[in-house]
Amino acid sequence: MSDQPPPDKATADAQVDPAPSSWRPPAKSRATVAAIIVLTLCAILAVLYAWRLPPFAGWSEKTDNAYVRGRVTIISPQVSGYVTHVTVQDFAEVKAGQVLATIDDRIYRARVAQAEANVAAQQASLANSAQAQRSREVATEAQNAGIANAQTATAWGYSTGYGNVYGSYGLAATMQKFGLVPAAPPGAPPR
């Protein structure tokens, strides 16, 4: 194969690399190893505490389907509205009749003012109605006086023999036409 003589054993050993020695960090002392273990254990416990995992999860029961028993007092106002001021603190003792909260009364004041305006309008309407009724009564009395006057004139005309004093188109004839005065008595002269 090749014409070179085989190398001797001493040169062959020199050409082959000796086996590498592996690197190792210096050995740790027992205190360093103990510190690393303690820090690792503290880190694991901190994660378990933050996520509320055992052994830190057993302090209270937790459920989505639970019932709570306690004293609850329902406070119901007689009127509804927005609360403007609360006069008591949480868990304070209160007595019967004590004001607990103040409700905004602007809505109710406006309603009272509107009701008072409606009352005033109805009173004015009543006064107008009374005035109109009195006016109608006066007009009716005036018409009754006119009828009485016409009846008197008609009776005077018949009694004197003059017939219809006002002529065929007068007040007495018109009133007789509409039935407001009685017709001429029998035996009266024709009109």
Phi, psi and omega in degrees: 000284175249155185271006181278144178287151181294141182291151179279168189292328183289319177289329180292321180291329181287328181281332181278132180290139177291158181296131183291145176269137183281148181272139178226139176292163180295149182296139182274149178281167180294327180294320179294315179298317180295320179295319179295318180295317180295316178297319178296316179297319178296320179296318179295317179295323178296320178294317179297321179292319181294324181267006180054046177261162180303141011270007184264002186267351188271012184285326180215152177280146180224129179208158176265352184233074184234160176242140179246131178252129180193176177268117180237131178245123179270128179253122182238118179282160177280340177231156179257158179163182180273136179280127180258334182205133175253125187264355180240159178261168177298140176062020178277148176281136179236158180245161180298133179088354180286139179286124180264322182210155177251131181259142180299123186256009181296323179296317183288325175296320178296320178294321178295316179298320179293320178294320177295322177295321177296320178297315179298320179295319179292323177294321177295320178295321177296318178296319177296320179295318178296319178296318179295321179295317178297320178297318178294322177297318178296319179296320178295319177296322178294320178293320177297322177294322177295319178296316179297321178296317180293320178296321178295317180294321180293315179297322178295320180294320179289324183287333181267349179088007180275352179077223181280108186294330187263004180089178185288339179253018184280184184294318183296319180293320180294320180292324177291323181300320181268005176079022180276338176231154180293155178294169182298140180297155179297138180089002179283151180296147180294160184262000000 
